[in-house]
Amino acid sequence: MNAAMPLVVVLGIITVLLVRSRDVRTWEAVIIGLFGFYVAMTPIGWAVIGTVNWLLGGLG
């Protein structure tokens, strides 16, 4: 859970910048969607968090 907080902050900043630019592409919409899952913490949000952690763990 502690590792998710910095990611939430980064995704929030990205979302604010995208909304201000008024130019949202497909990959940017995916980032905004990920931000929504992290913030809402819906049941599927835990699956998204696990997947992101797994992907970042494989890259690191």
Secondary structure, DSSP 8 states (H G I E B T S, - for coil): -TTHHHHHHHHHHHHHHHHHHT---HHHHHHHHHHHHHHH--HHHHHHHHHHHHHHHHH-
